Amino acid sequence: MRFANKVESIKNNILGKKYSLSVAFVSEKKSREINKKYRKKDKATNVLSFSLRPNEGELVLCKAVIKKEAENFGKIFRQYLIFLVIHGMLHLKGMRHGSIMEEAENFYYQIYDQKYFNGNRHRVRNDQSRHGRILQGRKKS
């Protein structure tokens, strides 16, 4: 299944079929510019969520940052990307970082990890050093 189809499936589940979502991939430079302008943080970031209207929003993703983070965590890019898409959509739904959002991330990620990646590689855990969640490989028994 293509990335766009996966995103649409996730979007329909989290935000609803009537929600209009655009997804943009930007360079590190552009990610940094946008993050600085809207969040006052002078660094490139993995995903930014913008709610434009009640049923319309945008996700801005930076592949370079996502690839670096995935490598740093020893993760597979595609799975980490799907996790960040879910994360961004939950922000568009109005969620803020915290335990409720983490539960929702885990819930949706488990569904789509199983659906798209056979659920056999990673799960989500809280990483306090980054103030957010990351994917973690399952421990061997």
Secondary structure, DSSP 8 states (H G I E B T S, - for coil): --HHHHHHHHHHHHT-TT-EEEEEE--HHHHHHHHHHHH---S--SEEEEEEETTEEEEEE-HHHHHHHHHHTT--HHHHHHHHHHHHHHHHTT--SSHHHHHHHHHHHHHHHHHHHTT-SEEEEEEGGGTEEEEEE----
